[in-house]
Amino acid sequence: MSIKTKAAKTAKVPKFKSEAEEAEWRARNPDFIAGQFEKAGKEGRILRGLPGRGATRSVTIRLAMRDVETAQILAEKVGLPYQTYIKTVLHQALERKRKAS
């Protein structure tokens, strides 16, 4: 078992009051995301760097430069391409909202 996997299994994701709080937690816990990707890869749930969800669609959106720069910094810390990191964060936020509604 790698150090990242061991750290990821012991980390628990807390409930966040804001996206900023979540981003800060993820920046302090990069091994958690890496461990989740490693686990998903071993389970065959990775599709183009994301958990397998079937077909994908190309979407173009405009983001504030500051948000893109933040995503690039956070993605580098966890060893992911920044676009993959953005897709992952967006997916997680959408899933939380979907489950809450």
N, CA, C and O of each residue as an XYZ file, in Angstrom:
404
protein
N       0.850     -1.185      0.000
C       0.000      0.000      0.000
C       0.884      1.233      0.000
O       1.816      1.339      0.797
N       0.589      2.169     -0.901
C       1.400      3.377     -0.974
C       1.040      4.318      0.174
O       0.004      4.168      0.822
N       1.913      5.282      0.407
C       1.652      6.270      1.457
C       0.391      7.050      1.128
O      -0.415      7.333      2.014
N       0.213      7.406     -0.165
C      -0.975      8.169     -0.555
C      -2.246      7.383     -0.265
O      -3.209      7.934      0.267
N      -2.253      6.096     -0.611
C      -3.438      5.283     -0.378
C      -3.724      5.169      1.108
O      -4.875      5.289      1.529
N      -2.687      4.938      1.909
C      -2.872      4.824      3.356
C      -3.427      6.126      3.925
O      -4.346      6.100      4.744
N      -2.879      7.260      3.500
C      -3.355      8.551      3.994
C      -4.790      8.794      3.554
O      -5.594      9.330      4.317
N      -5.114      8.399      2.320
C      -6.458      8.628      1.804
C      -7.489      7.814      2.575
O      -8.607      8.283      2.789
N      -7.134      6.607      2.995
C      -8.079      5.773      3.722
C      -8.338      6.308      5.125
O      -9.411      6.079      5.682
N      -7.382      7.009      5.698
C      -7.555      7.510      7.051
C      -8.218      8.883      7.076
O      -8.780      9.272      8.100
N      -8.165      9.621      5.975
C      -8.763     10.956      5.923
C     -10.277     10.842      5.800
O     -10.793      9.961      5.112
N     -10.978     11.742      6.474
C     -12.424     11.817      6.351
C     -12.774     13.208      5.867
O     -12.222     14.203      6.335
N     -13.684     13.264      4.939
C     -14.093     14.551      4.392
C     -15.121     15.164      5.332
O     -16.191     14.592      5.539
N     -14.808     16.317      5.898
C     -15.772     16.974      6.790
C     -16.865     17.667      5.984
O     -16.765     17.786      4.763
N     -17.888     18.116      6.661
C     -18.922     18.945      6.028
C     -18.363     20.359      5.945
O     -17.752     20.844      6.898
N     -18.569     21.023      4.805
C     -17.999     22.348      4.600
C     -19.096     23.408      4.620
O     -20.216     23.177      4.162
N     -18.748     24.572      5.160
C     -19.690     25.682      5.207
C     -19.660     26.496      3.922
O     -20.614     27.208      3.612
N     -18.561     26.390      3.171
C     -18.440     27.148      1.928
C     -17.488     26.430      0.978
O     -16.742     25.537      1.380
N     -17.528     26.836     -0.289
C     -16.606     26.267     -1.267
C     -15.168     26.648     -0.928
O     -14.242     25.866     -1.145
N     -14.988     27.853     -0.394
C     -13.645     28.294     -0.019
C     -13.075     27.404      1.084
O     -11.896     27.050      1.057
N     -13.910     27.048      2.045
C     -13.467     26.165      3.130
C     -13.102     24.786      2.564
O     -12.113     24.180      2.975
N     -13.908     24.303      1.623
C     -13.613     23.011      1.001
C     -12.319     23.065      0.209
O     -11.497     22.153      0.299
N     -12.130     24.124     -0.567
C     -10.908     24.271     -1.361
C      -9.680     24.308     -0.453
O      -8.650     23.712     -0.767
N      -9.796     25.004      0.662
C      -8.685     25.078      1.611
C      -8.375     23.695      2.192
O      -7.211     23.318      2.320
N      -9.436     22.935      2.546
C      -9.228     21.592      3.099
C      -8.556     20.695      2.065
O      -7.625     19.958      2.387
N      -9.031     20.760      0.820
C      -8.454     19.916     -0.233
C      -7.000     20.292     -0.501
O      -6.175     19.425     -0.789
N      -6.690     21.576     -0.408
C      -5.298     22.011     -0.607
C      -4.401     21.468      0.505
O      -3.229     21.172      0.267
N      -4.941     21.335      1.712
C      -4.164     20.797      2.834
C      -4.123     19.271      2.846
O      -3.315     18.680      3.562
N      -4.992     18.626      2.053
C      -5.095     17.165      2.053
C      -4.988     16.586      0.645
O      -5.885     15.865      0.206
N      -3.910     16.888     -0.065
C      -3.802     16.407     -1.452
C      -3.738     14.888     -1.557
O      -4.127     14.323     -2.580
N      -3.257     14.230     -0.525
C      -3.176     12.772     -0.576
C      -4.564     12.132     -0.614
O      -4.723     11.025     -1.128
N      -5.555     12.814     -0.079
C      -6.906     12.272     -0.099
C      -7.394     12.121     -1.538
O      -7.875     11.056     -1.924
N      -7.270     13.188     -2.331
C      -7.728     13.144     -3.721
C      -6.914     12.122     -4.505
O      -7.476     11.335     -5.268
N      -5.613     12.127     -4.326
C      -4.755     11.171     -5.021
C      -5.155      9.745     -4.662
O      -5.193      8.870     -5.527
N      -5.448      9.515     -3.409
C      -5.861      8.185     -2.960
C      -7.195      7.769     -3.553
O      -7.389      6.608     -3.912
N      -8.117      8.726     -3.653
C      -9.414      8.420     -4.242
C      -9.270      8.048     -5.723
O      -9.923      7.121     -6.201
N      -8.418      8.770     -6.436
C      -8.173      8.445     -7.838
C      -7.475      7.092     -7.971
O      -7.796      6.310     -8.865
N      -6.534      6.822     -7.092
C      -5.831      5.538     -7.127
C      -6.822      4.397     -6.892
O      -6.785      3.388     -7.595
N      -7.690      4.554     -5.922
C      -8.695      3.539     -5.614
C      -9.650      3.349     -6.795
O      -9.944      2.218     -7.183
N     -10.130      4.448     -7.362
C     -11.048      4.365     -8.501
C     -10.381      3.693     -9.698
O     -11.020      2.939    -10.432
N      -9.093      3.972     -9.887
C      -8.360      3.336    -10.981
C      -8.272      1.839    -10.809
O      -8.470      1.086    -11.762
N      -7.976      1.403     -9.598
C      -7.887     -0.034     -9.310
C      -9.237     -0.722     -9.477
O      -9.305     -1.897     -9.838
N     -10.309      0.020     -9.211
C     -11.659     -0.549     -9.333
C     -12.217     -0.404    -10.744
O     -13.345     -0.819    -11.012
N     -11.427      0.187    -11.655
C     -11.872      0.353    -13.036
C     -12.932      1.418    -13.219
O     -13.727      1.347    -14.156
N     -12.955      2.413    -12.331
C     -13.963      3.472    -12.416
C     -13.420      4.768    -13.000
O     -14.054      5.814    -12.865
N     -12.256      4.720    -13.646
C     -11.674      5.934    -14.219
C     -11.944      5.971    -15.720
O     -11.661      5.013    -16.440
N     -12.489      7.077    -16.173
C     -12.745      7.294    -17.583
C     -12.221      8.673    -17.925
O     -12.805      9.679    -17.520
N     -11.122      8.731    -18.669
C     -10.506     10.013    -19.024
C     -10.185     10.852    -17.793
O     -10.370     12.069    -17.809
N      -9.714     10.226    -16.743
C      -9.304     10.958    -15.556
C     -10.420     11.267    -14.579
O     -10.186     11.879    -13.536
N     -11.635     10.848    -14.910
C     -12.766     11.081    -14.017
C     -13.422      9.761    -13.666
O     -13.296      8.791    -14.414
N     -14.122      9.706    -12.542
C     -14.869      8.487    -12.253
C     -15.808      8.194    -13.418
O     -16.481      9.097    -13.915
N     -15.857      6.940    -13.852
C     -16.650      6.560    -15.021
C     -18.111      6.923    -14.867
O     -18.766      6.518    -13.908
N     -18.615      7.689    -15.818
C     -20.020      8.098    -15.800
C     -20.649      7.924    -17.169
O     -21.704      8.500    -17.436
N     -20.033      7.150    -18.036
C     -20.607      6.974    -19.360
C     -20.131      8.052    -20.321
O     -19.001      8.532    -20.237
N     -21.011      8.415    -21.223
C     -20.679      9.368    -22.282
C     -20.342     10.745    -21.706
O     -20.834     11.137    -20.648
N     -19.501     11.453    -22.426
C     -19.150     12.820    -22.023
C     -19.493     13.780    -23.151
O     -19.667     13.372    -24.300
N     -19.585     15.053    -22.809
C     -19.865     16.097    -23.781
C     -18.871     17.226    -23.576
O     -18.567     17.596    -22.442
N     -18.376     17.759    -24.649
C     -17.474     18.898    -24.578
C     -18.294     20.161    -24.305
O     -19.292     20.425    -24.975
N     -17.849     20.944    -23.297
C     -18.553     22.158    -22.908
C     -17.532     23.282    -22.795
O     -16.440     23.094    -22.261
N     -17.899     24.441    -23.300
C     -17.024     25.605    -23.195
C     -17.652     26.596    -22.231
O     -18.802     27.000    -22.405
N     -16.893     26.988    -21.209
C     -17.373     27.982    -20.251
C     -16.267     29.007    -20.012
O     -15.084     28.721    -20.196
N     -16.665     30.170    -19.611
C     -15.699     31.201    -19.249
C     -15.607     31.240    -17.731
O     -16.615     31.279    -17.026
N     -14.378     31.228    -17.252
C     -14.130     31.290    -15.811
C     -13.265     32.498    -15.510
O     -12.465     32.934    -16.338
N     -13.437     33.024    -14.323
C     -12.593     34.136    -13.896
C     -11.139     33.670    -13.863
O     -10.854     32.546    -13.448
N     -10.233     34.521    -14.295
C      -8.808     34.169    -14.313
C      -8.342     33.712    -12.938
O      -7.563     32.766    -12.822
N      -8.817     34.380    -11.907
C      -8.411     34.015    -10.543
C      -8.824     32.582    -10.215
O      -8.070     31.850     -9.575
N     -10.024     32.179    -10.654
C     -10.480     30.812    -10.409
C      -9.617     29.800    -11.167
O      -9.272     28.749    -10.627
N      -9.274     30.114    -12.404
C      -8.424     29.216    -13.198
C      -7.047     29.098    -12.547
O      -6.501     28.001    -12.428
N      -6.493     30.230    -12.128
C      -5.177     30.201    -11.483
C      -5.220     29.401    -10.178
O      -4.296     28.646     -9.877
N      -6.286     29.570     -9.414
C      -6.435     28.800     -8.169
C      -6.525     27.318     -8.486
O      -5.886     26.500     -7.823
N      -7.313     26.964     -9.494
C      -7.447     25.559     -9.888
C      -6.104     24.991    -10.331
O      -5.780     23.846    -10.015
N      -5.327     25.776    -11.053
C      -4.014     25.303    -11.500
C      -3.099     25.037    -10.305
O      -2.382     24.037    -10.285
N      -3.120     25.905     -9.334
C      -2.283     25.735     -8.137
C      -2.721     24.499     -7.360
O      -1.891     23.674     -6.979
N      -4.030     24.369     -7.125
C      -4.539     23.233     -6.361
C      -4.334     21.920     -7.112
O      -4.007     20.900     -6.504
N      -4.522     21.942     -8.412
C      -4.326     20.732     -9.222
C      -2.876     20.285     -9.192
O      -2.589     19.090     -9.119
N      -1.974     21.234     -9.248
C      -0.544     20.887     -9.201
C      -0.197     20.211     -7.875
O       0.610     19.282     -7.832
N      -0.813     20.683     -6.807
C      -0.538     20.101     -5.485
C      -0.970     18.643     -5.394
O      -0.368     17.860     -4.659
N      -2.016     18.276     -6.142
C      -2.492     16.894     -6.103
C      -2.029     16.088     -7.309
O      -2.360     14.909     -7.433
N      -1.266     16.716     -8.196
C      -0.691     16.005     -9.328
C      -1.667     15.695    -10.441
O      -1.552     14.664    -11.103
N      -2.636     16.588    -10.654
C      -3.616     16.400    -11.724
C      -3.541     17.542    -12.719
O      -3.131     18.646    -12.363
N      -3.933     17.293    -13.966
C      -4.107     18.412    -14.895
C      -5.219     19.314    -14.351
O      -6.180     18.822    -13.760
N      -5.094     20.619    -14.547
C      -6.057     21.516    -13.913
C      -7.475     21.337    -14.441
O      -8.436     21.512    -13.692
N      -7.624     20.989    -15.727
C      -8.974     20.791    -16.257
C      -9.629     19.566    -15.623
O     -10.828     19.578    -15.345
N      -8.859     18.527    -15.399
C      -9.379     17.341    -14.717
C      -9.778     17.699    -13.296
O     -10.816     17.258    -12.802
N      -8.942     18.505    -12.640
C      -9.247     18.944    -11.275
C     -10.561     19.734    -11.241
O     -11.401     19.508    -10.370
N     -10.735     20.660    -12.193
C     -11.966     21.458    -12.256
C     -13.167     20.556    -12.482
O     -14.199     20.731    -11.833
N     -13.052     19.586    -13.397
C     -14.163     18.661    -13.657
C     -14.507     17.862    -12.406
O     -15.679     17.618    -12.121
N     -13.491     17.459    -11.667
C     -13.710     16.677    -10.457
C     -14.425     17.506     -9.392
O     -15.386     17.039     -8.781
N     -13.962     18.719     -9.172
C     -14.583     19.600     -8.177
C     -16.024     19.913     -8.582
O     -16.921     19.906     -7.739
N     -16.247     20.184     -9.861
C     -17.596     20.467    -10.348
C     -18.500     19.250    -10.157
O     -19.636     19.379     -9.700
N     -17.998     18.086    -10.504
C     -18.779     16.854    -10.339
C     -19.169     16.648     -8.878
O     -20.320     16.329     -8.580
N     -18.219     16.829     -7.974
C     -18.499     16.632     -6.554
C     -19.551     17.627     -6.060
O     -20.439     17.256     -5.292
N     -19.459     18.878     -6.492
C     -20.428     19.893     -6.081
C     -21.820     19.565     -6.628
O     -22.815     19.700     -5.916
N     -21.888     19.141     -7.874
C     -23.176     18.790     -8.469
C     -23.802     17.579     -7.781
O     -25.013     17.546     -7.563
N     -22.996     16.600     -7.445
C     -23.506     15.424     -6.744
C     -24.057     15.801     -5.369
O     -25.101     15.295     -4.958
N     -23.357     16.688     -4.660
C     -23.855     17.137     -3.341
C     -25.218     17.819     -3.493
O     -26.147     17.555     -2.730
N     -25.320     18.702     -4.495
C     -26.581     19.412     -4.724
C     -27.693     18.441     -5.141
O     -28.830     18.556     -4.684
N     -27.353     17.492     -6.006
C     -28.346     16.523     -6.467
C     -28.874     15.702     -5.294
O     -30.078     15.468     -5.188
N     -27.987     15.273     -4.428
C     -28.392     14.455     -3.276
C     -29.183     15.265     -2.258
O     -30.044     14.730     -1.558
N     -28.886     16.559     -2.180
C     -29.576     17.423     -1.208
C     -30.984     17.808     -1.675
O     -31.826     18.187     -0.860
N     -31.239     17.712     -2.978
C     -32.557     18.154     -3.471
C     -33.549     17.022     -3.596
O     -34.692     17.243     -3.996
